[in-house]
Amino acid sequence: MEKRGLITLIAVTQLLWTCLAVHDQNDIREHHRQLSEKGIEFGFGVTNIYQQNVRGGLSKHRKAGRFSGSYDIELTLDAEKLFQLENGIFFLHAEGSWSKSGGIDGPSAGSVFGVNGDAAGRRAFDLTEFWYEQPIFFDNLLIRLGKFDITGGFECHGCPVSFDGSLFANDEVTQFLNSALVNNPSIPFPDNGLGVILHYDVDDFWYISASAMDAQSDVRETGFRTTFHDEDYFFYILETGITPEFGSADKPLQGAYRVGLWNDPQPKANSDNDAAGKYYRDDTGFYISCDQMLKRENTEDDQGLGAFFRYGYAPSRANDVTQFFSFGFQYAGLFEGRDEDVLGVGFAHGTVADTAKMTYNDDYEAVTELYYNVKVTDYLNISPSVQYVMNPGGSQDVSDAVVFGVRAQITF
């Protein structure tokens, strides 16, 4: 089945490429416009990544996992235009990936965080999201039902929120590659699974979101087996935040300040307690995520300097990473004539639980990453990056690792 799915994917990709090759960019935009008028939004993207551990870590010579990649197919349907369901939206997201080992961490870098947030092993085709969204009672209260990615999807005042969102550190295919600079690793987010989200815009600058979803979900399945059979556990999360706009000399500066609380009721343990057979219920923690524009070059686009910060706490008895923080900066359009290029630098630090010292012999792992996303054409971006990983695997016996990488992304 996997081989057949991969052959199908290659055939579809070749067909898309052939179709796109015979049209110029204006033709593509016209096709998108015509579909959009009918209530259909279609997106297709392919990401390829090459990484090599050039210093320290577990090995500089193992080639397994250096090459990885993924594809995404997204379909958004305007339920009002298509099915007369006022303000409703249907969304489907399919993904596939390729990498023999799922990344270079296992054989080479040895990072707890993961130096490649896009690596997902070898999967030909998975329907990772299918949900329906509808306002209820009034327009600023939304309900989303179905299978979804709990770490993203809503906006307040143009800022990504609900849950653990960030304007500058939230997307492994366009921003940072290290997983600790994509989402907060102290939050035990389940795989994409079945659940429900309520999102309420109290006003233009204040929102509240709450969700319950299958805590045992498997992104490779529909979710009905793990949600409705055997003992049921649901992951609960509540987030609220404000998205103020601060005045400056001549241009407004957008910010977003979020705080959240989560609960995972299923029996779980950190690495050492798991080995000893000790499990604990009702794992509960909290987090903070903030980002702020510091400088804007104009009001027509996103050029300028922004900063982000995250913090998270999780109980040590059930989690390996008990405290976490990260921060960094992004500058869009730093160089003259390169208005859509993006430069990012970030630092992340995770404190290892004292009760997990049989597995980890040091107190922390930390990483610094620098990337530069070059917009080559409207459909192609190239992003070189370098990561410096301190205490890979939370071990003082492993030398600090330096990982170079380059990411190519094609989107239509």
ZINORHU-V427645 format. One record per helix or strand of 3 or more residues. SS is the DSSP state (H for helix, E for strand). FROM is the first residue (numbers start at 1). LEN is the number of residues. If there is no record, write none. Layout:
SS;FROM;LEN  SS;FROM;LEN
This chain:
H;2;20  H;25;13  E;40;16  E;67;12  H;79;5  E;89;10  H;105;5  E;123;13  E;141;8  E;154;3  E;159;3  H;179;3  E;193;11  E;206;9  H;224;5  E;234;9  E;253;12  H;271;6  E;283;14  E;304;10  E;321;12  E;342;11  H;354;3  E;364;12  E;380;11  H;392;3  E;401;11
